[in-house]
């Protein structure tokens, strides 16, 4: 597809928060837009753990991108994984299932996001999935609910205990929220569902390498969250680094000897992220630098050094030590779109991106969350109500908001989980895909 001679053509790589918010703003301009992503949906990643623990369905947090943008008549949505970006010819090369696609651009916004980082030990992913995609969440749902099923039929006490042990690596918001929901599953949702095991006897272990959980929050809020988790039966081990992960458990190097090896069949990795490989590719082609998370060091207006027509936003950009959170992606995406609009109006001046920190929230359990909004610090029910409002406000689509609210009522006011269906395919797909990838590499 070639860029038109008369109409400015903008290519947006990625349909996450950065890409979607950029596209929405661009759609008001006299431009043609092509959105390309390797998935067909826009993912509300902060609620992936609700899919993994059976509260929400994948459709409620991942509506079809082309449906979300259906009324934007100057937007085309295509599926494909971007393999190369040629800065000299201003072309994007992509492909999927053997089909190749080349798209020319006048302006480019790269919002390809990030994936889980295993800090040089990618082999850990086989046994400890991250939580960055719908596939990850469905696999974890299969592993979590499947662990209770396996414990029910296991006659060996040691193996049964391993099936009833859940380890979450990473004490940020994702890890804390996941640990809290597994504890709620064990103590509330699954109560009375089994005959040979007591789900409430499950052991939930939260491991982090720093000196406190939720390091991005105020210390008092972090301490309150830790106390709440402890009351829910979650073990918190700080200053501990994971050195090994296998099918039966994890190895830990910590300040104390009490935690060296944890036998656990179910592990969740929430310890770090690394920017898309496109970041390193762009840096190599442009001479830009990257940080240790693979993010590109951009100009103050989010553009790529030496290439003012290219913008890198969200989890892929390194600018002013901004965190990799949804709000940064939204605002930087809109800022990049605004820069393109100003240039089209003849304004060549660059305006630096200014991030407005609207606050942070993390839900620990039903009706208990912490919220940090400027100088305001909330915890408990007040924090949870803020969490509820924020997530309803940013969920895409009215139907998704109504459906999510209905399922939250079922799960939080009652104790049921509407999405408990699991399949063997969800659990073993990763192994088969990795095996197929190895076979292709060998040939």
MARVO-135447 format. One record per residue: x, y, z of N, C-alpha, C, O, CB in turn. Coordinates in pm, whole numbers, plus 50000, padded with zeros to 5 digits. Atoms other than C-alpha are relative to their C-alpha. Glycine has a CB too. Example, Ala and Ser with C-alpha at 12.3 -4.5 7.8 and 13.67 -1.06 7.14 Angstrom:
# MARVO-135447
500894988150000512304955050780500905012050000501945011850066499015000350125/499184988149994513674989450714499235010950073499745022050090500415004649858/
***
This chain:
# MARVO-135447
500864988050000500005000050000500885012450000501795013450082499045000150124/499184987950010501475033449904499285011950058498055012850053500385002749855/500584987749947500965066850070499455008349885500075009149778501045008050080/500604992150106498665089249869500815012549972501575017250056498585003850036/499264988150039500035119249678499425012450064500155022150089500015001449850/500654988149951497505143449818499684999450149499665009750216498745002349923/500405001549861496545129450158501154994750084501794984850048498784990750012/498935004349909499035126650442499644986450060498544984750112500245010650113/500265013549953499335090050541500784997350129502004998550133500374989649892/499395003249871499995080450903499834985150026498734979850017499375008550115/500055014049960500875044851002500194999450151501125005550205501094991549926/499915001949855500275035051365500264985250025499454976749988498685004750073/499675013949968501995003351485499594997350144500165002950237501524997249979/500495003349867500114988651779498615005450026498315016949995500955005250104/501374995749970496504989851893499735000150150498594998850194498994990849930/500164998749855497144992752267499585014150035499025021349952501304996450072/500424986749956496575024152470500625011149916499935020349873500345002050146/499334989650076499185044952288499485000949858499175011849809501484997649999/500455000250139498135034251940498555004249985498225011749894500194986449942/501424996850012494385036752002499725014750026498975021049952499184991450096/500264985949969494455071052163500615009249895500055019849867500555003650139/499434992250110496765084151890499074999649879498845009949815501394994749962/500875001650117494445070451622498715008050016498265014549921499674985349977/501234992349977491345085651777500215014849975499375021449914499484997750142/499764985750021492925120051778500345002949854499915013049799501135004950091/499644998050140494395116051430498794999649908498765006349805501004989549956/501165001950088491015105851289499215012849978498375013549888499084989450057/500674987150017489805141751331500725008849898500225019449860499905007350134/499184992150092492505153951093499794995549856499294984549832501504999050039/500105003850142492575154050710501164990749959502014994449879500005012649909/498955009850027494795123050700499374986349976498214984050011501024999450118/500375014150009494565086450608500874992350101502074994850112500194994349853/499305007049892495515062650889499914985049978498854979749945499405003850138/499965014550000496585026350885500504995350135501614998750175500894994549885/499625005949872496655008051218500374985549975499584977949919498855001250106/499555013750021498664975951213500414993950134501164999950211501174999449899/499685006949875498894950851496499954985149973499254980549882499015004050115/499995014550019499594913751529498784993350060498574981350039501254994050060/501275005349950496284909251714498875008249939499105018749879499955000350157/501164992850054492784919751616499255007750106498165012950080499054990249932/500744993649891491854934851951500825011050067502055011650059499604989550104/499394990049911492544964652174499944994450142498854991550192499285014049990/499935006649870493694950952509500055009950115500905018950118501204990950006/499954992349875492884966752845500834991650098500304984350181498545003050057/499075008849927495954950953004499875000450151500104990150215501405003649964/500095000149853495374962453366499014990050057499074986950176499635013750048/500985009649949492504937653392500264985749951499384977249960498605004249959/499685013650043494254907153249499904990050116499514978550097501414999549941/500055009249887494454892453598498574996150035498354985750098500675006350121/501405003749980490644892953613499584989049902498744980749935499095012349982/500235011150094490584870853303500664987450053500074976650049500545003449859/499255011549951493214848153456499354993550121499554981550145501415004150035/500615005549879491184843653775498484998349987497784996550087500305008950119/501385003950025487784838453613498945010450026497755007050027499704988550078/501004989649973486094871753687499405005249871498185006449860500635011550080/500454994350127485894885953334500364990849884501294982749894500625013949980/499665007150123485874871052986501015008349922501155020349946498744997149914/499014992850079488564880152738499355010949914499965021449892500784990349911/500664990050084486034898752520499665012850073499575023450011498754994449943/500364988149923485164922652801501175009750015500965021650037499494996150137/498854991049988488714936252817500765001249868501785008049861500944995050109/499284999850128489704931052451499025000649883498904990949809500914987649987/500914998750114487124944152202500775000449868501955004049865499145012750014/499374999950132487864940951830500385014249961499565023349969499044993949894/499504986750034489984970351716499195006349888498845018149895501464999449959/500734994150112488134974751388498575003850039497975012549977499994990449881/501324996149952484834975851577500085012950081499215021650071499384988750085/499804987749922486165002151817500155012149908499695023049941501244998650090/499704989050092487265023251518499085000349879499385007049780501444999149954/500845001650119484395014851284499425013349948499165014649828498864990550031/500574987350044483055050551275501065009949954500735020849907499195006250113/498924991350047486455065551194500284996449854501074987449825501314998550089/499995004050141486105064950816501365001449934501594995449828499005008149924/498674998550058489695075450750501024990550063502224992350047500475014350014/499115009549934491105046250951499834986249939498714981249924499724999450152/499985013950046492065012450808500754991850103501814995950150500664998849857/499375009049903492904983551043500464987549927499674981249857499044996550116/499475012250063495154955250924500734991750105501304997050199500955003549882/499305009049910496544924851102501354996249939501444993649819499154987350029/498685003650047500234917051076501045003150106500885012450185500335007449870/498904997549907503424914951277501095007549926501625002649827500554986750060/499004991750065505844942551185501374993750017501804991050130499995014550056/498695006449998509204927451094501145009849975502275007450016500054989149896/498944990350028511104958050974499395013649971498275014849921500874995449880/500374986350032510894995650947501185006349926502285007349981499635008350130/498954993850081512895012350667499835015250011498935021049951499934995349849/500124985649976513475048050780500335008249876499785019149858500915004150114/499604992550120515075058650450498885000449896498595010949839501254993849939/501085000550099512245047050224498635002750061497635003349990499994986649931/501254997749926509605053650491498984989049971497854991649928499425013849963/500895011450021508105019050467500014991050123501014989950195500414992149875/500165009849893506834993950719499754986549935498894985149849498825003850098/500155013550055507204956950641499414991050108499884990650221501374994449950/500685008749905504884932050805499594987149931499624986049808498765007150060/500445012750056503654896750761499264991950104499414994050224501174992149947/500705009249911501404870150906499614987649918499034988749810498735006750065/500325012750063501034833350815500424999649853499674995049768498514997350010/499465000750135503194836950505499635011549909500185012849800499554987649937/500394988450081501504868550376500895011850035501135014650153498515003650022/499114988549979503764898850330499275012949965498425013149875501294998649916/500664987250018502704935150348501035011150014501825011150108498845001950102/499134988349995504594967450272499135012549995498335014249904501044999949884/500834988049989503075000550376500915012350007501825012950089499074999350124/499254987549996504475034950301499325009850095498105009350117500125006249859/500564990249907504025063450545500615013849976501725015049924500234995750145/499474986549990504425100950570500395003050144501395009650171498965010349949/499674999449858504325099550948499774986250060498934978550013499145010950074/500075013249937504795069551175499955001550151500735009050210501214991149958/500075000849854503745063051534500224985550040499454976750001498625005450055/499665013649958505355032551693499564998350145500115004550237501544997149983/500575002449867503335020051990499824985050020498744980350054498635007650018/500075014750000504164983051988500064993850139499974981650153501124994549918/500105005049864504264980152367501214992450049502334994550001498834991350012/498915007449935506334956352577499534985950030498344982850025500475007250131/500315013749961506524919952679500694997050132501495005150180500464989849889/499415003649871507494902052999501514998449987502004993149887499374987150054/498555001549998511184903553089500394990050108499954990850222500685013750026/499505010049906512904873953251501475002350034502154993350084499804985949943/498654995649963516194892653293501064990049954501924985850031500085001950152/499005008850059518174870353061499714985250015500514976849972501315002850060/500365014249981516404837953155498644997449935497664994350003499964996350152/501265001850071513744834652887499454985950016498264983549995500205003149853/500485013749979513574797452962499014999150115498254989450124501184990650025/500955000049889511634806353278498555000849950497644996150017500295011750095/501354997650051508634815553060499214987249981497984987249993500075007449868/500705012750022507834779052991499204995950122498094990750109501004989049965/500645004449877506934772953355499395011450082498625009050174500994992650085/500544988449927506134808353476499555010549900500285020049873501085005950098/500484990450101503994826853220499905014050058499615015850176498644995649945/500234986249961503894864553231498525003249982497704994249964500885009749916/501394996050016500694884553202499955012749916499665023649966499325002150139/499984988650091500934907052897499004998449885498705008249816501395001949945/500885002450113498544890952648498784991850043498754986250153500754992749887/501165008649975495164873652629500434985550009499934978150093498945001849889/499505013849994497014841152558500594997050138500354986350194501054997749890/499415001949867498964845752883498904998250105498984989250189500905011950038/501065000549899495794851953084499214987049993498884981250096499065011849983/500745012550015493954821852941500844988050043500324978550102499534998249856/499135010749955496964799653000500064999750153499984989050214501425001649942/499954999549854497194811453359498684995650063498684989050167500355014150047/501295004849949493474805853410499974984750000499554978550097498835005649914/499955014550006493954770153294500904993950106500564983750166500454995649865/499055005349900496934765153523499475001850143499624992850225501355007049986/500474997449864495334780953831498834991050036498884983850136499595014850016/501155008649970491964763653817500364985349984499884976850059498825003549909/499575013850020493614732253683500804994550117500764982550144500824998949874/499215004549885495934731053985499094994550110499414984350171500855011650055/500945005149899492974727054221499404986649956499214977650038498885010150025/500535012750050491554699753996501004988750016500624977650055499615001449853/498965010449987494854680753996500234996350145500464984650178501325004749936/499815002849857495204684254372498884990850052499124982550139500035013150082/501155008149957491744668554414500204985149973499724976750049498745004949929/499835014150036492834636154242501394994750034501694983150006499744998149851/498625004349968496454634954368500024992850134499544998050235500965012350003/499935007949876497104607754626501295002250077501334999650197499874985449968/498724997449934500734617354702499895013450074499685023750009501185000249897/500154987549923500614643454985500965011049957500585022849954500204997250146/499034989850040503784661054868499625006349866499715018449849501414993949991/500424994750129502554664254510498725008250015498565018549949499804988649899/501224992549977499164675254633500315013950056499695023850017499084992450096/499604987149944500844702554836500615009149893500385021249893501014998050115/499404992150108502814713554530498925005649907499035016949860500994991549919/501094995050082499594716154330499255011350069498705020050003499034988749966/500724989749925498114737754606500905011650042500535019550129499364993850122/499094988949973501094761454614500115008749875500365003749765501414994850044/499974990450110501044792654397501045010750030501015016950137498595006449977/498954990149982504044815254352499815011249899499685008849779501414993649984/500054988150086503784850654214501315007450016501675011550126498775009150036/498714993249998507104866754122499805014449955499405016949841501034992749910/500164985950032507034904654135498995006750090497835002750093499605001849855/500864993449903505604928154397499455013349956499085021650040500745001950125/500664988050050504334955754171498504998250002498004988550060500485003349859/501465000749997500644962454113499484987049941498564980949996499415011949925/500475012350065500234932753876500154988050091499224980150107500754997749870/499755011449913501814907854114499145000150125498624989850167501454999650039/500814998849879499994920854420498544996949972497894989650046500145014150060/501405002550035496614920954248499774985349968498734979750004499595008749881/500145014350033497194885754117500024991550126499194982550142501134995649905/499925007749875498224872154457498725001550080498224991750136501205004550084/501234997749927495164887954615498834992449942498014987150016499695014650003/501125007150063492794872754362500124984850014499114978050028499905003849853/499835014449977494304837754395499574996750142498944986450166501474995549975/500415002349861493814840854772498485000350013497904992250085500645010650093/501464999549996490184850954720499374987549938498384982249988499495012549928/500485012450061489684821354489500034988750102499044981550121500874996349877/499805011249908491064797454747499085000950122498534990850165501464999550045/500724998649873489264811555051498505002449984497724999750076500585011450078/501414996350016485954822654903499324992849883498364985449903499895014949980/500695005050119485084812654546499894984849997498824979549965500735004649876/499975014650014486074775954562499554992650126499604980350131501384995549963/500435006449877484764769554911498834990549974497834994449914499595010550104/501055010050016482684737654913499954993349865499064985149840498715006250026/500025005850135483564728554553500694986449992500464979049896500665009549904/499205012250008485884699354636499704991050120499194995550222501505003449994/500275009849895485654667754846501274994750066501254991250184499204988649943/498765005749946489254656054891500995010550048501935007350121500654991549895/499094989349960490964689654939499215011750058498025013150033500875004749880/500564987449951490314722155123500725011149925501885013949955500165001450157/499334989550076491054750354875500625010850089501625016950052499025006549904/499494989649910491584773955171501374996550056502055005250111499025002250114/498675004049953494714753955260501095003649900502275001349926500034985150028/499014996350103496404766954943501015009950056500685018550138499315006049877/498924991049961499724784454993500285009649886500575005349774501294992050038/499714989850101500204817254805501235007650044501255013550152498785009649979/498724993949968503744830854797500265011549902500225009549781501164989449995/499684988250080504604865954671501475003550023501875006150137499075012150034/498564997749989508294871854598500395012749926499945015049813500794988049945/499514987950065509994904854521501445002750042501834999750155499105012250034/498584997849973513634915354499500315012850074501455015050114500735000049874/499774987349932513164949554660499624998950148499314988150199499205011249933/500265000349856512564959655021498545002250037498205002050155500845010450068/501424999049972508794964954987499204997849873499695000049762499675013650063/500875001550115505884956954761499455013649960499495023150037498854990050030/500614987750051504214983554547500905012150020500525022250080498655002450069/499004989549982507325004854534499635013349937500195023649976501294995549944/500414987550063505625030754312499015007850085498695019350053499404997349864/500984993449914503165039054590500665005650126501805002250159498894990150039/499584994749871503505058554913500294988550097499594978350095498915009450057/499605010849910505205037655183498884995750093498764983950125501215004350082/501115003649911502165039155409498964991449929498444981949986499345012650057/500945008050077499895025955135500574986249974499864976149981499655006949868/499345012950022502414998755056499904991250124499634979250114501485002249962/500065007749875502474988255422498584995050026498394983850073500495008650118/501395004449980498664987355438499664988449908498994978949949499035011749976/500255010950095498534965555128500664987150047500084976350036500515003849860/499295011949950501124941955278499264993750117499164981550126501435003650042/500755005449885499124938655599498714993249954498334982850008499675011350099/501235006050052495944931755403500294986449937499574976749962499335009349896/499635012750062497654904555198500334989550107499954977950095501195001949905/499655009349893499044889055515498754994550068498684982750100500915006850104/501265004649940495544887555665499274990249909498504981949956499105012050032/500635009250096494434869755347500784987049985500394978149910499875006849865/499225012350004497114843455401501114999849897501694989349872499124988749974/498934999350100499604855355138501345002050071501505011250151499745011549899/498634998449948503284850255229500745010049913500745008749790500754986350004/499224990250075505434879955127501474998450036501844999250153499525014650030/498565001549980509174874655082500715010949918500635011049796500504985649959/499334988750064511234905755006501514997749995502054989450068499695013050074/498555001550016514864909454899500384986349948501484981549976500695002650131/499765013650049514584875954723500025000149847499155006149784498924990350052/499855000750145515724868654367499804985649954500354976350013501385005249955/500235013350057514514839154160501204996249914501575003549822498674999649917/498825004650074517484819354029499714988149910500514984849823501114996350096/500345011550083515724789553876498514997350003497844999250105500764987750047/501415003650011512284778853753499914987149921500494985949813499175011449932/500235012450073511234743753654498564995750019497775002950080500974988950047/501395004549997508054723453624499474998350142498275000150165499864987049926/500445003249865507954715253995500135011450100499615010450211500764988350050/499854989249904508934748254154501015010449959501375011649842500384994550132/499034989450027511374777054186501124999550103500944994750215499325013850001/498864998349910514784783354338500195014850027500045023249937501304993749938/499954986049958515344815354532501315002850072501784994750152498815003550091/498824995149927518404834554647499565012250078499335022950021501205003349902/500504989049918517334856154939500895002950118501914996350139498624997050048/499224996049884518594872955250499914989850112500784989350199499545013650051/500175010149896517294844455465500064986249938499904984649817498685002050076/499915013850049517664806955438498654993050003498554981449961501004992050083/501305006549987513984800255503499344997749864498424989649854499095008250088/500625001450132513164803455133501104997649897501645007149840499155012549964/498995003550100515594785254906499374992849881499764994749766501084991250062/500705007750101513274761954717498524999450036498174996050149500614985849985/501455001049979509494763654678499454990249898499544992549777499315014049987/500645009650089507734733354536498625005349965497735005950050499914985750066/501284994050044504904748454332499794996849853500674999449770499995015450024/500325003150139503234736654014499585012349920499735012649798498914989649994/500514988150069501774770953935500825012250039500875016150156498525002250033/499194987949979504034801153894499515011049905499155008349791501514997049977/500404988450080503144835953768501145010050002501665013450108498685006450055/498884990550009505794860353644499465014149979498835016949877500984996149885/500434986050010505074897153709501135009250043500905019550106498745002550087/498824993449944508614909053773500625010749912501485018249960501014990050030/499374989850082509494931053479499534999349856498914989649814501494998750005/500394999550141508954941553118501195004649916502125010849966498795009349979/498994995650097511084947452808499265004849877498324998449831501024988649965/500684994150116510104969352515500074990749880500954982149871500615013649965/500025007550125509224954452178501355000749930502075010649941498915005349908/498735000650073512184943851963500095011049895501195014249849500164986449934/499964988950097511194971651722500775011950056501335019749980498585004249962/499274989049939512724995951971501494999249969502095009149928499795000150149/498585001750028516224981851930500275001549851501315006849811500494986350049/499844998550145515724980251554500005014649959500835018949879498894992549927/500044985750030514745016851540501255007150048501795015849980498775006450063/498804993749945517665026451762501214997349912502005006349886500274995050142/498865003550086520155007851543499965007649868500995011849816500024985049973/500124993450130518785023851226500175015150009500595021449913498664996849939/499974985549987518665059251364501185005350080501465017350079498755004750063/498924995649913521615059951601499535004250137500325009550216500745011249936/500544996549868519335065551901500484989950104500944979150070498465000549997/499605008849892520105050352239498764992950057497634997550040500745007950111/501085006949928518045025252436500424998550146501614998450178499694986149936/499685002649860517795020052810500044985050025499914977349930498965006850094/499825014249971518184986552987498724992049977498774979749968500454998350143/501255007050031514514978452923499695000049852498604996149810498845006250076/500195000050144514984982952548499175011549947498775011549831499374987549959/500804988650044513085015852536500895010249929502045012149966499285006650120/499244990550082514185041952281500025013750067498995018850109499405001049858/499894986449946515505075052412499585009949892500295012149793501465003050050/500604991450101513325099452223500265014750028500765018350135498504997549991/499934985649983513305136852172498905004650097497974997050124499855007249862/501024995449904511275158252417498574999449948497634998750028500305014050040/501365000750056508285157152177499634985849958498664983949884499885009449881/500255014450027508435118652155500444995549862500164984249823498534997050017/499565004150133510005118551808501354993050007502104994650104500085012149906/498755007450010512905096451703501125009649960500955017149864499884988349899/498904990950035516265115151696500384998649852500634987549804501234997450088/499625000150141517075124951337498854996849906499014997649784501094990349978/501155003650084513635114451214498725006150062497974999250130499864984449986/501144993249939510995140051312498654994649957497644997550020500055014649970/501275005850048508345121051113499644987150073498564981650051500094997349851/500245012549928508645090851345499875002950149500715009950207501154989849974/500234998249857507245090251698499994986350068499434976750015498675007750026/499995012349920507855063651963499325003350132499755012550202501484994550022/500814996349884505305063252246499764988050092500064976650057498665005849954/500395010649906504125043752549501164992550059502194998350093499094990449933/498995008649938506135014552682501294999349921502294994249971499464986250017/498805000850084508625018252396500905012250012502035011949963499604998249857/499194987849995509875053152478500635001850137500044998550239499155012249966/499314996349877512415063952737500095015350001500805021249920501444993350010/500044985649993511735099852838499715004350143498685000650200498945005749903/500204994149867512135117653172499684989650108498974992650204498895010149995/500225010849901512105084253363498524997350023498124993750134500675003550132/501445002749987508375080653297499754985150013500434977049949499235005749880/500285014349982506875047653411499254994149882498615001349805499204997950128/500725006850107505485021853173498584996650042498264985050066500744987449960/501385002049958501835026553266499065004849890499475012049798499715007550133/500974997150105498665030153061499845014949977499725019349862498664993950035/500254985750014498245067253130501125006949921500855016149843499865006550137/498894994550080501705075252990499804996749853500005005249767501364994550049/500235004150139500865055452676498895008449936499045013149824499644985149993/501114992150054497535073552629500445014249968500225019349858498835000250099/499644985950017498955108252679501095001949895501045011549818500455005850132/498934998650100502095102652470499484997249860499925003449764501184990650033/500615002550130500015087952187499255012049949499365015749832499084988150008/500744988150040497745118252185500945011649968500695019549877499025004150111/499054989150026500745141452202500624998349861500755008049787501105000350108/499425002450133502335124951895499015003849891499395009849790500424985249986/501024996350099499045128851706499875015149991499695020649882498654993750036/500074985550001498935165151811501165006449926500985016449857499955005250141/498834994950073502455170951679499814998849849500165007949775501284992450043/500265001850143501445156851341498985010249952499145016149845499514985649971/501014990250038498365178851334500565014149988500195021449896498894999850100/499414986550005500385210251410500875001749876500865012349814500835002850126/499174998950120502825202651129499155001549875499495009049784500914987649986/500894998950116499975198050885499425014149987499085018549878498884989850009/500504986250003498785232850983501125010149976500885022249977499305003250131/498894991250032502245246650905500835004350119501755012350103499485012049933/499234996849880503555248951261501124989850015500864978450053499085000250127/498865009149996507045233451251500664999450137501594991650157501015004149897/499415000149866507835240751615499674987150075498574981650062499525012050079/500215012249922508245211051847499575003450142500185011750208501284991450001/500484997849864506285210152170500344987950086499974976650053498465002650001/499615011349916507725188852449498804993350066497814999950099500985004550107/501065007649934505555161652601500055002650150501105001450212500144984949971/500114997749856504355169952951498984990050056497794990850025499585014750031/500885010449943502945140453144499255005350121499855011150211500824987650038/500844996449885500055147353382499704987350078498944978750032498675007249954/500195011949917500175121553658498635000750070498435008850160501144998650106/501354999849946496535113953738499844990950121498774990250181499014996149894/500055008549882497415089154013500134985349966500204981449849498725002450074/499855014550015497715051754069499054992950094498754997750203501464995650027/500885008249917495405024854202500424985449989500984981149888498515001849957/499745014450000495814988254295498984993350091498834997250207501464996750046/501025007249923493074964354411500644987850067501274979650000498814995749908/499435011249925494124939954683499014988550010499384976849996500415004650141/501045010149988490834921654728498665006749976498605018549941500034992950139/501324993950015487094927054707499825011250102500065009550221498884989350016/500294988349916486204961354842501235005550073501095013250168498944996550100/498804994449938489834968554934501035003149892501494994349820500604990150107/498984995750096492224988654720500745011850059500305017750158499375003849863/499284988049961494805015754758500015009549880500085005149765501464996750047/500034990050106494725048154561500875011850040500855016350154498555004749972/499084988849979497275075954525499695010349893500045008549777501514995449995/500444989750094495875107354364500565013450045499975020050130498455000549992/499354987949953498215136854399500414998550145501144989250179499075012249983/499695001049858498475143354772499014991150075499214988050193500025013850063/501035008149935495405122254844500424985350005500864979749905498655001549926/499695014149980495995087354987498764993050055498234996950158501214998350096/501195007349959493115062755012500284985250007501104979949931498845002849905/499905014549992492825026655118498664994550047497815002050095501164995550096/501255006249959490055001855192498905002249899499165002449778499585005350134/501154998550088486575007255050500105012749916499765012749798498715000150081/499874987550075487275043354951500964998349882500685002849771500505011450092/499055002750108490305032254750499404991149894499654992949775501254993750056/500615009350094488285004154593498985007049911498885003949793499344988550076/500974992650080485545028054479500715008549894500225009849782499135008950089/499204992750099488205049554310500484990549892500414993549773501205007150067/499555010350096489635017954149498864996549904499084995649783500504987350074/501155003750082486145008654024499685010949898499455008049781498784997250088/500314988950089485495043153876501035001249889500685002949772499915013150078/498924998550099488885045053703499914989149893500044992049774501374999550068/500005010950097488585010853540498745000249915498804996849796500114986650072/501194998550082485005016353429500165011249898499725010149784498775002650088/499834988450088485965049953281500884996849881500635001749771500585011650077/499055002450108488825036053074499744987349922500394985049820501384999550056/500395011550082487235003452958499415005249870498655014949870498994990850075/500454995450130486535006852587498634994249966498464982049961501014996249892/501315004350045482875005352484498984999050111499264993850219500124986949932/501075000249901479585009252668499614985750037499424982650154498785007549948/500395013849975478684972352629501014993250093500624985650181499884992349869/498985006249915481994961952786499915005050143500124997450237501395002849943/500134994449865481454985353082498834993550073498964989750189499815015249994/501195006049938477964971553150500274985450035499944980850144498775001149907/499725014249977479124935453114501004998150113500824989450198500534993649872/499005001149893482174940753336499385003150135499674996350234501195009449972/500654996449875480064957853602499124988650051499074985950172499165012849982/500845011349963477644928453599500844988750059500494983150163499214994949877/499155010849951480444903053642500715003750130500954995050215501034996249894/499414995849873482094923653916498984998550113499344994550224500495014749992/501045001649898478784923754103499884985350041499764982350160498645005249949/500085014349971478604885654075501174995650086501004988050181499954991949871/498795004649933482184881354193500235006650135500705000050228501195002449913/499654992749879482454908054461498875000450103499124999350223500395014149965/501125000349905478974909754612499704985550038499474982550155498745006849939/500125014349973478574872154578501394994050010502335000750053499184992849890/498675006149998481434847454551500264991649875501254984249869500154991450125/499865008250121480954832054206500995006449902501255018449908498634998149933/499184995350112483284835053907499354994549873499234982449856501514995350014/500755004050119481474834453573500874993249895500354985649813499325011949939/499125004950106484534825253364500964989550053502164992050063500795011749937/499155010749946485824792353505500294989049900500914978949935499354994050121/499745010250101485954772953180501494999649968502105009949939499185002749871/498605001850038489434758853115500094988349903499254979349905500904997650126/499785010950094490774736552839501464995950005502345003750042499605004149857/498625004950004493854715252803500825008049900502025010349922500034985249964/499294992450102494764735152493500575012950058501685016950022499075003249883/499504987749939495094766952700501304997450075502215005750074498955005950096/498865002849914497614749952926501224995449921502354999349952499634989450101/498875006250070499754730752674500405007349873501425003949812499684985749967/499714993350127499664754752378501415005749996502095004949894499005011049975/498664994049997502874772152490501074989549967502004992449891500275006250138/499015010550026504814739252488500034996449851501114995149792499694987550084/500065003950140503604730152139500535011049908501235008149811498564996549961/499494988950081504324764751998501525001150008502195003449908499355013150044/498564999549983507824764552144500684988549926501744990349865500374999750148/499445011650070508464729652005499995002349849500954999249780499214987250035/500104997350143507234740251660501035010449958501625009449850498595004849964/499034989650030509444771151672501424994349994502214998049907499935011250105/498675006450001512494749951757500204991549877501294991349819500184991450124/499895008350120511754726051472500235008549876501015004849788498764991549982/499784991150114511504755051225501425005350000502045006649895498995011750003/498644994549992514794769051352501044989649957502054993049897500305004850144/499065010650036516504735451306500044997549849501074993449794499634987150072/500085002050145515344733450945500335012749922500315012749799498624995049962/
***
